[in-house]
Amino acid sequence: MAEVFSPASQLRAMMRFEWALTRALERHGLAELGSSAALEALLEAGFVDIGALAGDARQSGNIAIPFVRQLTAAVAARSEAAARTIHLGATSQDVLDSALVLQLREALELLADGMERLDQALVRQVKQHADTLLCGRTWLQAAPPTTLGLKLAGTLAPVRRHRARLQAVAGRVLVLQFGGAVGTRAALGDAAEGVAAALAQILELKQPSLPWHTQRDNLAEVVAVLALLTGTLAKFATDVALLMQSEVGELSAGHAEGRGGSSTMPHKHNPVACAAVIAVHTTMPALASTMLAAMPQEHERGLGLWQAEWATVPEALRRTAAALEYAVEIAEGLEVNLARMQVNLDATLGLPMAEAVSVALAPKLGRARAHALLREAAERAYQAQVRLSEVLKQQPEVTAHLSPTEIDRLLDPRRYLGSARQFIEQALGESSAGD
């Protein structure tokens, strides 16, 4: 992703726009035949003097103006005729925005590949651990049981939704920008629509209904969706890190030589991949906020707001790619400590299962009384550090309605998983595109 948004890649994308424009102008008789061949030889943008470009851009306000100047000089050395029609009908923002769109196309393909890898890794783990029992936790406290498969399916489902969102936004953002000075294409006269259509076809981009110089909703949407994606990845990483805590020890993000070590504590196995994902997402709302703040761009060309996007969009893609790579690493290398999960369940003394008994007693005692009775029993069991079943079997108000066998059955966590298996099957049954 860093390569996609490198200065060299941006210059090549700008060069591709100018070459495609010349080809489109040729097709409509606005450039001499053969002009595009002179530009095609320069597609790698090796002619650019980066130092001069940077210095001139500071005076011009963007790199497109000195870029076109250098390009014109390079082409003139090959063909004066071809040099005369370079950039005809375009404006600086057309070059920069269309180049960004070409970069975005590559970037979104990279993310799609990463999301496919994450999808596959999560599917494998969900299937493998569909029946792996662990303690559910609410407000960081022990709650009724769930399964690791369902917990991971809870990540798989939004990842697929984000994938569908990115596919949808790609259809809106991967469009040509070509409007000329104020978005009217007036410089091209009657040939304007034909040139624009040819330009879009050559670049393999959609043609929008009209130029979008100061309508930035699609770009803002891209970054917003990226922030949603990293939010889901950070939730996944947070849960894994919490389950890696020494006092919990139910999961590990995988052991690799030198990974997660401490400069002073030899025993440490820090959740570094989890930390990286969480760190990335912590910065993403600010990037999305910048894009939203940059939306009310003035009239037909933004004054500072457009320029604020230049670093923001690439940074959002770079950070998202990093978070996604770390998330794939976590999902692929996840190690599960089944014994520790059982120990932690046993350590709860059956207290999280109080709900099951309360639900069973509610039709007989009324919901309020059943809830109060189980709350009292749970408190007594906790204070005495004995299992909840022992307390319940000594309470006449409970044993009048439930036998010891029924109490044990109700307190069996494997019998209180509700629709967990059904939810897992539904999550696995959804297409990876989120349909």
C-alpha positions as a LaTeX table, in Angstrom:
\begin{tabular}{lrrr}
\hline
Residue & $x$ (\AA) & $y$ (\AA) & $z$ (\AA) \\
\hline
Met1 & 0.00 & 0.00 & 0.00 \\
Ala2 & 2.93 & 2.30 & 0.67 \\
Glu3 & 4.07 & 1.66 & $-2.91$ \\
Val4 & 0.61 & 2.40 & $-4.31$ \\
Phe5 & 0.69 & 5.82 & $-2.67$ \\
Ser6 & 4.37 & 6.56 & $-3.19$ \\
Pro7 & 5.35 & 9.77 & $-5.03$ \\
Ala8 & 6.58 & 7.67 & $-7.96$ \\
Ser9 & 3.23 & 5.89 & $-8.25$ \\
Gln10 & 1.36 & 9.16 & $-8.12$ \\
Leu11 & 3.50 & 10.59 & $-10.93$ \\
Arg12 & 2.92 & 7.46 & $-13.03$ \\
Ala13 & $-0.83$ & 7.76 & $-12.47$ \\
Met14 & $-0.73$ & 11.42 & $-13.48$ \\
Met15 & 1.28 & 10.49 & $-16.55$ \\
Arg16 & $-1.25$ & 7.83 & $-17.46$ \\
Phe17 & $-4.03$ & 10.43 & $-17.28$ \\
Glu18 & $-2.19$ & 12.81 & $-19.61$ \\
Trp19 & $-1.36$ & 10.02 & $-22.06$ \\
Ala20 & $-4.98$ & 8.81 & $-22.06$ \\
Leu21 & $-6.21$ & 12.37 & $-22.58$ \\
Thr22 & $-3.98$ & 12.81 & $-25.60$ \\
Arg23 & $-5.25$ & 9.50 & $-27.03$ \\
Ala24 & $-8.84$ & 10.69 & $-26.50$ \\
Leu25 & $-8.05$ & 14.02 & $-28.17$ \\
Glu26 & $-6.53$ & 12.12 & $-31.10$ \\
Arg27 & $-9.70$ & 10.11 & $-31.58$ \\
His28 & $-11.71$ & 13.30 & $-31.93$ \\
Gly29 & $-9.30$ & 15.19 & $-34.16$ \\
Leu30 & $-8.10$ & 17.59 & $-31.47$ \\
Ala31 & $-4.54$ & 16.24 & $-31.42$ \\
Glu32 & $-2.36$ & 15.14 & $-34.32$ \\
Leu33 & $-2.27$ & 11.41 & $-34.95$ \\
Gly34 & 0.76 & 9.91 & $-33.27$ \\
Ser35 & 0.79 & 12.44 & $-30.44$ \\
Ser36 & $-0.07$ & 9.85 & $-27.81$ \\
Ala37 & 2.88 & 7.72 & $-28.91$ \\
Ala38 & 5.22 & 10.49 & $-27.80$ \\
Leu39 & 3.61 & 10.40 & $-24.35$ \\
Glu40 & 3.46 & 6.62 & $-24.19$ \\
Ala41 & 7.22 & 6.50 & $-24.18$ \\
Leu42 & 7.16 & 8.57 & $-20.98$ \\
Leu43 & 4.57 & 6.55 & $-19.00$ \\
Glu44 & 7.08 & 5.69 & $-16.27$ \\
Ala45 & 7.47 & 9.44 & $-15.61$ \\
Gly46 & 11.24 & 9.10 & $-15.50$ \\
Phe47 & 11.59 & 12.56 & $-17.05$ \\
Val48 & 10.39 & 14.30 & $-13.89$ \\
Asp49 & 12.88 & 16.39 & $-11.93$ \\
Ile50 & 11.56 & 15.76 & $-8.41$ \\
Gly51 & 13.55 & 18.55 & $-6.83$ \\
Ala52 & 12.32 & 21.16 & $-9.29$ \\
Leu53 & 8.79 & 19.76 & $-9.08$ \\
Ala54 & 8.69 & 20.18 & $-5.30$ \\
Gly55 & 10.06 & 23.71 & $-5.45$ \\
Asp56 & 7.69 & 24.81 & $-8.21$ \\
Ala57 & 4.71 & 23.13 & $-6.53$ \\
Arg58 & 5.18 & 25.33 & $-3.49$ \\
Gln59 & 4.73 & 28.36 & $-5.71$ \\
Ser60 & 1.96 & 26.88 & $-7.86$ \\
Gly61 & $-0.15$ & 25.33 & $-5.10$ \\
Asn62 & 0.02 & 21.76 & $-6.42$ \\
Ile63 & 2.35 & 19.45 & $-8.32$ \\
Ala64 & 0.15 & 19.19 & $-11.41$ \\
Ile65 & 1.15 & 22.59 & $-12.80$ \\
Pro66 & 4.94 & 22.03 & $-12.79$ \\
Phe67 & 4.36 & 18.40 & $-13.77$ \\
Val68 & 2.53 & 19.45 & $-16.93$ \\
Arg69 & 5.27 & 21.98 & $-17.63$ \\
Gln70 & 7.99 & 19.33 & $-17.36$ \\
Leu71 & 5.93 & 16.88 & $-19.40$ \\
Thr72 & 5.41 & 19.42 & $-22.16$ \\
Ala73 & 9.14 & 20.06 & $-22.36$ \\
Ala74 & 9.91 & 16.32 & $-22.46$ \\
Val75 & 7.37 & 15.71 & $-25.21$ \\
Ala76 & 8.49 & 18.75 & $-27.20$ \\
Ala77 & 11.93 & 17.19 & $-27.46$ \\
Arg78 & 10.24 & 14.33 & $-29.31$ \\
Ser79 & 7.36 & 16.05 & $-31.11$ \\
Glu80 & 6.44 & 19.73 & $-31.16$ \\
Ala81 & 3.01 & 18.82 & $-32.52$ \\
Ala82 & 2.28 & 16.46 & $-29.66$ \\
Ala83 & 3.45 & 19.01 & $-27.09$ \\
Arg84 & 0.92 & 21.58 & $-28.35$ \\
Thr85 & $-2.12$ & 19.59 & $-27.18$ \\
Ile86 & $-0.89$ & 18.24 & $-23.83$ \\
His87 & $-3.45$ & 18.85 & $-21.07$ \\
Leu88 & $-5.95$ & 20.37 & $-23.50$ \\
Gly89 & $-9.35$ & 20.77 & $-21.85$ \\
Ala90 & $-8.13$ & 19.64 & $-18.43$ \\
Thr91 & $-7.37$ & 21.43 & $-15.19$ \\
Ser92 & $-4.90$ & 20.60 & $-12.44$ \\
Gln93 & $-7.55$ & 18.99 & $-10.29$ \\
Asp94 & $-8.58$ & 16.69 & $-13.14$ \\
Val95 & $-5.05$ & 15.30 & $-13.22$ \\
Leu96 & $-4.65$ & 14.94 & $-9.46$ \\
Asp97 & $-8.12$ & 13.55 & $-8.74$ \\
Ser98 & $-8.06$ & 11.07 & $-11.62$ \\
Ala99 & $-4.57$ & 9.95 & $-10.58$ \\
Leu100 & $-5.89$ & 9.43 & $-7.05$ \\
Val101 & $-8.76$ & 7.36 & $-8.42$ \\
Leu102 & $-6.30$ & 5.17 & $-10.33$ \\
Gln103 & $-4.33$ & 4.70 & $-7.12$ \\
Leu104 & $-7.52$ & 3.96 & $-5.21$ \\
Arg105 & $-8.37$ & 1.19 & $-7.64$ \\
Glu106 & $-5.10$ & $-0.56$ & $-6.80$ \\
Ala107 & $-5.54$ & 0.15 & $-3.11$ \\
Leu108 & $-9.04$ & $-1.29$ & $-2.93$ \\
Glu109 & $-7.87$ & $-4.41$ & $-4.75$ \\
Leu110 & $-5.16$ & $-4.87$ & $-2.12$ \\
Leu111 & $-7.71$ & $-4.47$ & 0.67 \\
Ala112 & $-10.03$ & $-6.95$ & $-1.04$ \\
Asp113 & $-7.20$ & $-9.51$ & $-1.11$ \\
Gly114 & $-6.48$ & $-8.93$ & 2.57 \\
Met115 & $-10.13$ & $-9.20$ & 3.52 \\
Glu116 & $-10.41$ & $-12.48$ & 1.63 \\
Arg117 & $-7.48$ & $-13.86$ & 3.62 \\
Leu118 & $-9.07$ & $-12.69$ & 6.85 \\
Asp119 & $-12.41$ & $-14.18$ & 5.84 \\
Gln120 & $-10.81$ & $-17.56$ & 5.15 \\
Ala121 & $-8.86$ & $-17.54$ & 8.42 \\
Leu122 & $-11.94$ & $-16.64$ & 10.44 \\
Val123 & $-14.06$ & $-19.28$ & 8.71 \\
Arg124 & $-11.49$ & $-21.95$ & 9.60 \\
Gln125 & $-11.44$ & $-20.87$ & 13.23 \\
Val126 & $-15.23$ & $-20.57$ & 13.48 \\
Lys127 & $-15.70$ & $-24.09$ & 12.15 \\
Gln128 & $-12.99$ & $-25.54$ & 14.34 \\
His129 & $-14.32$ & $-23.90$ & 17.51 \\
Ala130 & $-18.06$ & $-23.94$ & 16.88 \\
Asp131 & $-18.49$ & $-25.98$ & 20.09 \\
Thr132 & $-15.54$ & $-24.66$ & 22.08 \\
Leu133 & $-17.12$ & $-23.50$ & 25.32 \\
Leu134 & $-15.94$ & $-20.37$ & 27.09 \\
Cys135 & $-17.29$ & $-17.92$ & 29.58 \\
Gly136 & $-19.25$ & $-15.04$ & 28.13 \\
Arg137 & $-18.34$ & $-11.67$ & 29.60 \\
Thr138 & $-20.40$ & $-8.52$ & 30.00 \\
Trp139 & $-18.96$ & $-5.36$ & 31.57 \\
Leu140 & $-15.78$ & $-7.49$ & 31.83 \\
Gln141 & $-17.56$ & $-9.77$ & 34.32 \\
Ala142 & $-18.45$ & $-13.45$ & 33.96 \\
Ala143 & $-21.77$ & $-14.03$ & 32.21 \\
Pro144 & $-23.57$ & $-17.09$ & 30.75 \\
Pro145 & $-21.48$ & $-19.27$ & 28.44 \\
Thr146 & $-20.93$ & $-18.85$ & 24.75 \\
Thr147 & $-18.65$ & $-20.53$ & 22.23 \\
Leu148 & $-15.43$ & $-19.30$ & 20.71 \\
Gly149 & $-16.91$ & $-20.09$ & 17.30 \\
Leu150 & $-19.79$ & $-17.68$ & 17.91 \\
Lys151 & $-17.42$ & $-15.05$ & 19.26 \\
Leu152 & $-15.32$ & $-15.24$ & 16.09 \\
Ala153 & $-18.42$ & $-15.35$ & 13.89 \\
Gly154 & $-19.21$ & $-12.01$ & 15.49 \\
Thr155 & $-16.12$ & $-10.66$ & 13.74 \\
Leu156 & $-16.68$ & $-12.53$ & 10.48 \\
Ala157 & $-20.14$ & $-11.03$ & 9.92 \\
Pro158 & $-19.13$ & $-7.32$ & 10.05 \\
Val159 & $-15.95$ & $-8.01$ & 8.08 \\
Arg160 & $-18.16$ & $-9.30$ & 5.28 \\
Arg161 & $-20.43$ & $-6.26$ & 5.61 \\
His162 & $-17.41$ & $-3.97$ & 5.31 \\
Arg163 & $-16.31$ & $-5.89$ & 2.25 \\
Ala164 & $-19.69$ & $-5.27$ & 0.67 \\
Arg165 & $-19.47$ & $-1.60$ & 1.67 \\
Leu166 & $-16.07$ & $-1.25$ & 0.01 \\
Gln167 & $-17.36$ & $-2.91$ & $-3.14$ \\
Ala168 & $-20.30$ & $-0.51$ & $-3.18$ \\
Val169 & $-18.20$ & 2.59 & $-2.57$ \\
Ala170 & $-15.74$ & 1.47 & $-5.25$ \\
Gly171 & $-18.58$ & 1.69 & $-7.75$ \\
Arg172 & $-19.08$ & 5.30 & $-6.76$ \\
Val173 & $-15.52$ & 6.51 & $-6.30$ \\
Leu174 & $-13.73$ & 4.79 & $-9.19$ \\
Val175 & $-14.93$ & 7.39 & $-11.67$ \\
Leu176 & $-13.15$ & 9.81 & $-13.96$ \\
Gln177 & $-12.55$ & 13.40 & $-12.96$ \\
Phe178 & $-12.56$ & 15.59 & $-16.05$ \\
Gly179 & $-14.28$ & 18.95 & $-16.03$ \\
Gly180 & $-11.81$ & 21.58 & $-17.11$ \\
Ala181 & $-11.57$ & 24.99 & $-15.49$ \\
Val182 & $-14.97$ & 25.14 & $-13.73$ \\
Gly183 & $-16.49$ & 21.77 & $-14.56$ \\
Thr184 & $-18.07$ & 22.73 & $-17.92$ \\
Arg185 & $-15.45$ & 21.34 & $-20.35$ \\
Ala186 & $-16.06$ & 24.49 & $-22.37$ \\
Ala187 & $-12.54$ & 24.44 & $-23.83$ \\
Leu188 & $-13.39$ & 21.34 & $-25.88$ \\
Gly189 & $-16.57$ & 22.66 & $-27.43$ \\
Asp190 & $-18.80$ & 20.08 & $-29.11$ \\
Ala191 & $-16.17$ & 17.37 & $-28.71$ \\
Ala192 & $-16.26$ & 17.54 & $-24.91$ \\
Glu193 & $-18.55$ & 14.60 & $-24.24$ \\
Gly194 & $-16.82$ & 12.38 & $-26.77$ \\
Val195 & $-13.39$ & 13.15 & $-25.39$ \\
Ala196 & $-14.57$ & 12.51 & $-21.82$ \\
Ala197 & $-16.14$ & 9.18 & $-22.80$ \\
Ala198 & $-12.97$ & 8.10 & $-24.61$ \\
Leu199 & $-10.81$ & 9.17 & $-21.69$ \\
Ala200 & $-12.91$ & 7.15 & $-19.24$ \\
Gln201 & $-12.81$ & 4.13 & $-21.55$ \\
Ile202 & $-9.02$ & 4.27 & $-21.97$ \\
Leu203 & $-8.47$ & 4.56 & $-18.21$ \\
Glu204 & $-11.11$ & 1.88 & $-17.57$ \\
Leu205 & $-13.01$ & 4.17 & $-15.24$ \\
Lys206 & $-16.68$ & 4.96 & $-15.07$ \\
Gln207 & $-17.80$ & 8.33 & $-16.34$ \\
Pro208 & $-19.74$ & 10.30 & $-13.72$ \\
Ser209 & $-22.89$ & 12.21 & $-14.53$ \\
Leu210 & $-20.93$ & 15.43 & $-14.02$ \\
Pro211 & $-17.51$ & 16.52 & $-12.72$ \\
Trp212 & $-17.13$ & 16.33 & $-8.93$ \\
His213 & $-14.41$ & 18.90 & $-8.27$ \\
Thr214 & $-15.96$ & 20.20 & $-5.05$ \\
Gln215 & $-18.38$ & 17.36 & $-4.31$ \\
Arg216 & $-16.28$ & 15.07 & $-2.13$ \\
Asp217 & $-18.86$ & 12.72 & $-0.64$ \\
Asn218 & $-17.50$ & 9.61 & $-2.35$ \\
Leu219 & $-13.96$ & 10.13 & $-1.09$ \\
Ala220 & $-15.26$ & 10.91 & 2.38 \\
Glu221 & $-17.30$ & 7.72 & 2.25 \\
Val222 & $-14.21$ & 5.67 & 1.40 \\
Val223 & $-12.37$ & 6.87 & 4.49 \\
Ala224 & $-15.48$ & 6.49 & 6.67 \\
Val225 & $-15.86$ & 2.86 & 5.57 \\
Leu226 & $-12.17$ & 2.27 & 6.28 \\
Ala227 & $-12.70$ & 3.61 & 9.79 \\
Leu228 & $-15.63$ & 1.22 & 10.23 \\
Leu229 & $-13.44$ & $-1.65$ & 9.07 \\
Thr230 & $-10.59$ & $-0.82$ & 11.44 \\
Gly231 & $-13.14$ & $-0.43$ & 14.23 \\
Thr232 & $-14.25$ & $-4.03$ & 13.74 \\
Leu233 & $-10.63$ & $-5.20$ & 13.52 \\
Ala234 & $-9.81$ & $-3.31$ & 16.73 \\
Lys235 & $-12.76$ & $-4.91$ & 18.53 \\
Phe236 & $-11.46$ & $-8.32$ & 17.43 \\
Ala237 & $-7.93$ & $-7.45$ & 18.56 \\
Thr238 & $-9.18$ & $-6.10$ & 21.89 \\
Asp239 & $-11.09$ & $-9.28$ & 22.70 \\
Val240 & $-8.10$ & $-11.45$ & 21.79 \\
Ala241 & $-5.77$ & $-9.29$ & 23.91 \\
Leu242 & $-8.13$ & $-9.50$ & 26.88 \\
Leu243 & $-8.29$ & $-13.29$ & 26.57 \\
Met244 & $-4.47$ & $-13.34$ & 26.41 \\
Gln245 & $-4.13$ & $-11.69$ & 29.84 \\
Ser246 & $-2.12$ & $-13.80$ & 32.25 \\
Glu247 & $-5.07$ & $-14.12$ & 34.62 \\
Val248 & $-7.28$ & $-15.38$ & 31.76 \\
Gly249 & $-4.92$ & $-17.22$ & 29.42 \\
Glu250 & $-7.59$ & $-18.62$ & 27.12 \\
Leu251 & $-6.12$ & $-17.44$ & 23.82 \\
Ser252 & $-2.79$ & $-16.53$ & 22.32 \\
Ala253 & $-2.15$ & $-14.58$ & 19.13 \\
Gly254 & 0.56 & $-17.10$ & 18.28 \\
His255 & 4.18 & $-17.47$ & 19.29 \\
Ala256 & 6.98 & $-16.38$ & 17.01 \\
Glu257 & 10.65 & $-16.03$ & 17.78 \\
Gly258 & 11.27 & $-12.60$ & 19.24 \\
Arg259 & 7.61 & $-11.55$ & 18.97 \\
Gly260 & 6.11 & $-9.83$ & 22.00 \\
Gly261 & 9.24 & $-9.82$ & 24.10 \\
Ser262 & 10.10 & $-7.27$ & 26.76 \\
Ser263 & 13.32 & $-5.30$ & 27.15 \\
Thr264 & 13.42 & $-6.22$ & 30.83 \\
Met265 & 11.09 & $-9.19$ & 31.47 \\
Pro266 & 12.25 & $-12.39$ & 29.74 \\
His267 & 8.93 & $-14.20$ & 30.24 \\
Lys268 & 6.75 & $-11.69$ & 28.41 \\
His269 & 4.62 & $-12.56$ & 25.39 \\
Asn270 & 2.96 & $-9.25$ & 24.59 \\
Pro271 & 0.01 & $-9.05$ & 22.16 \\
Val272 & 1.90 & $-6.80$ & 19.75 \\
Ala273 & $-0.30$ & $-7.51$ & 16.73 \\
Cys274 & $-3.38$ & $-6.66$ & 18.79 \\
Ala275 & $-1.73$ & $-3.45$ & 19.96 \\
Ala276 & $-0.93$ & $-2.46$ & 16.38 \\
Val277 & $-4.53$ & $-2.94$ & 15.22 \\
Ile278 & $-5.91$ & $-0.98$ & 18.17 \\
Ala279 & $-3.35$ & 1.80 & 17.63 \\
Val280 & $-4.31$ & 2.12 & 13.97 \\
His281 & $-8.01$ & 2.39 & 14.69 \\
Thr282 & $-7.42$ & 5.00 & 17.38 \\
Thr283 & $-6.17$ & 7.34 & 14.64 \\
Met284 & $-8.85$ & 6.52 & 12.05 \\
Pro285 & $-11.78$ & 8.59 & 13.40 \\
Ala286 & $-9.60$ & 11.69 & 13.09 \\
Leu287 & $-8.85$ & 10.91 & 9.43 \\
Ala288 & $-12.54$ & 10.30 & 8.72 \\
Ser289 & $-13.36$ & 13.53 & 10.55 \\
Thr290 & $-10.86$ & 15.42 & 8.37 \\
Met291 & $-12.59$ & 14.16 & 5.24 \\
Leu292 & $-15.99$ & 15.17 & 6.58 \\
Ala293 & $-14.67$ & 18.58 & 7.58 \\
Ala294 & $-13.23$ & 19.00 & 4.06 \\
Met295 & $-16.56$ & 18.47 & 2.32 \\
Pro296 & $-17.93$ & 22.05 & 2.10 \\
Gln297 & $-15.44$ & 23.10 & $-0.57$ \\
Glu298 & $-15.88$ & 26.55 & $-1.99$ \\
His299 & $-17.69$ & 27.08 & $-5.30$ \\
Glu300 & $-15.90$ & 25.30 & $-8.18$ \\
Arg301 & $-12.50$ & 24.74 & $-6.54$ \\
Gly302 & $-11.65$ & 24.13 & $-2.91$ \\
Leu303 & $-9.45$ & 26.58 & $-1.01$ \\
Gly304 & $-7.45$ & 24.51 & 1.44 \\
Leu305 & $-10.11$ & 21.86 & 2.02 \\
Trp306 & $-9.23$ & 19.93 & $-1.15$ \\
Gln307 & $-5.57$ & 20.21 & $-0.22$ \\
Ala308 & $-6.30$ & 18.71 & 3.23 \\
Glu309 & $-7.38$ & 15.50 & 1.52 \\
Trp310 & $-4.03$ & 14.93 & $-0.19$ \\
Ala311 & $-2.32$ & 13.36 & 2.82 \\
Thr312 & $-5.48$ & 12.09 & 4.49 \\
Val313 & $-6.75$ & 9.59 & 1.91 \\
Pro314 & $-3.40$ & 7.81 & 1.36 \\
Glu315 & $-2.75$ & 7.72 & 5.11 \\
Ala316 & $-6.15$ & 6.13 & 5.76 \\
Leu317 & $-5.42$ & 3.43 & 3.17 \\
Arg318 & $-1.92$ & 2.76 & 4.50 \\
Arg319 & $-3.12$ & 2.45 & 8.07 \\
Thr320 & $-6.05$ & 0.24 & 7.14 \\
Ala321 & $-3.78$ & $-2.07$ & 5.17 \\
Ala322 & $-1.50$ & $-2.39$ & 8.19 \\
Ala323 & $-4.39$ & $-3.14$ & 10.56 \\
Leu324 & $-5.78$ & $-5.70$ & 8.15 \\
Glu325 & $-2.42$ & $-7.46$ & 7.79 \\
Tyr326 & $-2.04$ & $-7.69$ & 11.57 \\
Ala327 & $-5.63$ & $-8.94$ & 11.92 \\
Val328 & $-4.94$ & $-11.71$ & 9.39 \\
Glu329 & $-1.84$ & $-12.64$ & 11.38 \\
Ile330 & $-3.90$ & $-12.87$ & 14.58 \\
Ala331 & $-6.68$ & $-14.92$ & 12.98 \\
Glu332 & $-4.30$ & $-17.32$ & 11.25 \\
Gly333 & $-2.09$ & $-17.88$ & 14.28 \\
Leu334 & $-4.74$ & $-18.01$ & 16.99 \\
Glu335 & $-3.90$ & $-20.56$ & 19.68 \\
Val336 & $-6.63$ & $-21.83$ & 22.00 \\
Asn337 & $-6.11$ & $-23.10$ & 25.54 \\
Leu338 & $-9.09$ & $-25.41$ & 26.09 \\
Ala339 & $-7.97$ & $-26.46$ & 29.55 \\
Arg340 & $-7.73$ & $-22.86$ & 30.74 \\
Met341 & $-11.20$ & $-22.12$ & 29.38 \\
Gln342 & $-12.58$ & $-24.99$ & 31.47 \\
Val343 & $-10.66$ & $-23.87$ & 34.56 \\
Asn344 & $-12.04$ & $-20.36$ & 34.20 \\
Leu345 & $-15.57$ & $-21.66$ & 33.76 \\
Asp346 & $-15.21$ & $-23.82$ & 36.87 \\
Ala347 & $-13.84$ & $-20.87$ & 38.82 \\
Thr348 & $-17.13$ & $-19.02$ & 38.40 \\
Leu349 & $-18.80$ & $-21.57$ & 40.74 \\
Gly350 & $-21.69$ & $-21.86$ & 38.31 \\
Leu351 & $-22.85$ & $-18.33$ & 39.20 \\
Pro352 & $-23.23$ & $-17.19$ & 35.56 \\
Met353 & $-25.80$ & $-19.98$ & 35.13 \\
Ala354 & $-28.15$ & $-18.39$ & 37.67 \\
Glu355 & $-30.17$ & $-16.99$ & 34.79 \\
Ala356 & $-31.04$ & $-20.49$ & 33.58 \\
Val357 & $-32.50$ & $-21.48$ & 36.96 \\
Ser358 & $-34.29$ & $-18.16$ & 37.29 \\
Val359 & $-35.95$ & $-18.67$ & 33.89 \\
Ala360 & $-37.03$ & $-22.19$ & 34.91 \\
Leu361 & $-38.56$ & $-20.98$ & 38.19 \\
Ala362 & $-40.25$ & $-17.89$ & 36.75 \\
Pro363 & $-43.44$ & $-19.69$ & 35.56 \\
Lys364 & $-43.83$ & $-21.14$ & 39.07 \\
Leu365 & $-42.80$ & $-18.26$ & 41.33 \\
Gly366 & $-43.15$ & $-15.26$ & 39.07 \\
Arg367 & $-40.25$ & $-13.58$ & 37.33 \\
Ala368 & $-39.50$ & $-11.00$ & 40.04 \\
Arg369 & $-39.44$ & $-13.55$ & 42.88 \\
Ala370 & $-37.41$ & $-16.06$ & 40.87 \\
His371 & $-34.85$ & $-13.37$ & 40.00 \\
Ala372 & $-34.58$ & $-12.21$ & 43.62 \\
Leu373 & $-34.27$ & $-15.79$ & 44.88 \\
Leu374 & $-31.40$ & $-16.56$ & 42.49 \\
Arg375 & $-29.69$ & $-13.29$ & 43.31 \\
Glu376 & $-29.76$ & $-14.18$ & 47.01 \\
Ala377 & $-28.48$ & $-17.70$ & 46.26 \\
Ala378 & $-25.68$ & $-16.39$ & 44.05 \\
Glu379 & $-24.57$ & $-13.95$ & 46.73 \\
Arg380 & $-24.56$ & $-16.72$ & 49.34 \\
Ala381 & $-22.54$ & $-19.02$ & 47.07 \\
Tyr382 & $-20.02$ & $-16.27$ & 46.34 \\
Gln383 & $-19.56$ & $-15.36$ & 49.99 \\
Ala384 & $-19.08$ & $-19.00$ & 50.98 \\
Gln385 & $-17.06$ & $-19.81$ & 47.82 \\
Val386 & $-19.15$ & $-22.87$ & 47.10 \\
Arg387 & $-20.88$ & $-23.90$ & 43.92 \\
Leu388 & $-24.28$ & $-22.41$ & 43.23 \\
Ser389 & $-25.76$ & $-25.88$ & 42.92 \\
Glu390 & $-24.95$ & $-26.61$ & 46.58 \\
Val391 & $-26.82$ & $-23.54$ & 47.76 \\
Leu392 & $-29.83$ & $-24.15$ & 45.53 \\
Lys393 & $-30.21$ & $-27.76$ & 46.64 \\
Gln394 & $-30.54$ & $-26.52$ & 50.22 \\
Gln395 & $-33.29$ & $-23.99$ & 49.51 \\
Pro396 & $-36.83$ & $-25.37$ & 50.04 \\
Glu397 & $-38.35$ & $-22.72$ & 47.76 \\
Val398 & $-36.19$ & $-24.10$ & 44.94 \\
Thr399 & $-36.37$ & $-27.81$ & 45.70 \\
Ala400 & $-40.15$ & $-27.59$ & 45.90 \\
His401 & $-40.12$ & $-27.14$ & 42.14 \\
Leu402 & $-36.79$ & $-28.54$ & 40.95 \\
Ser403 & $-35.10$ & $-31.83$ & 41.75 \\
Pro404 & $-31.33$ & $-32.05$ & 42.34 \\
Thr405 & $-30.98$ & $-33.63$ & 38.90 \\
Glu406 & $-32.92$ & $-30.80$ & 37.29 \\
Ile407 & $-30.78$ & $-28.24$ & 39.10 \\
Asp408 & $-27.59$ & $-29.88$ & 37.83 \\
Arg409 & $-29.02$ & $-30.01$ & 34.31 \\
Leu410 & $-29.96$ & $-26.33$ & 34.40 \\
Leu411 & $-26.46$ & $-25.42$ & 35.61 \\
Asp412 & $-24.73$ & $-27.37$ & 32.82 \\
Pro413 & $-23.23$ & $-24.63$ & 30.59 \\
Arg414 & $-23.37$ & $-26.84$ & 27.49 \\
Arg415 & $-27.14$ & $-26.93$ & 27.78 \\
Tyr416 & $-27.41$ & $-23.16$ & 27.84 \\
Leu417 & $-26.00$ & $-22.09$ & 24.50 \\
Gly418 & $-29.31$ & $-21.11$ & 22.97 \\
Ser419 & $-29.07$ & $-20.39$ & 19.26 \\
Ala420 & $-25.27$ & $-20.26$ & 19.16 \\
Arg421 & $-24.95$ & $-23.09$ & 16.66 \\
Gln422 & $-27.70$ & $-21.66$ & 14.45 \\
Phe423 & $-26.07$ & $-18.23$ & 14.45 \\
Ile424 & $-22.72$ & $-19.78$ & 13.47 \\
Glu425 & $-24.29$ & $-21.68$ & 10.60 \\
Gln426 & $-26.01$ & $-18.51$ & 9.40 \\
Ala427 & $-22.77$ & $-16.56$ & 9.55 \\
Leu428 & $-20.91$ & $-19.25$ & 7.65 \\
Gly429 & $-23.70$ & $-19.51$ & 5.13 \\
Glu430 & $-23.46$ & $-15.88$ & 4.11 \\
Ser431 & $-21.38$ & $-15.17$ & 1.03 \\
Ser432 & $-18.01$ & $-13.53$ & 1.55 \\
Ala433 & $-19.37$ & $-10.51$ & $-0.31$ \\
Gly434 & $-21.87$ & $-9.98$ & 2.51 \\
Asp435 & $-24.96$ & $-10.66$ & 0.41 \\
\hline
\end{tabular}
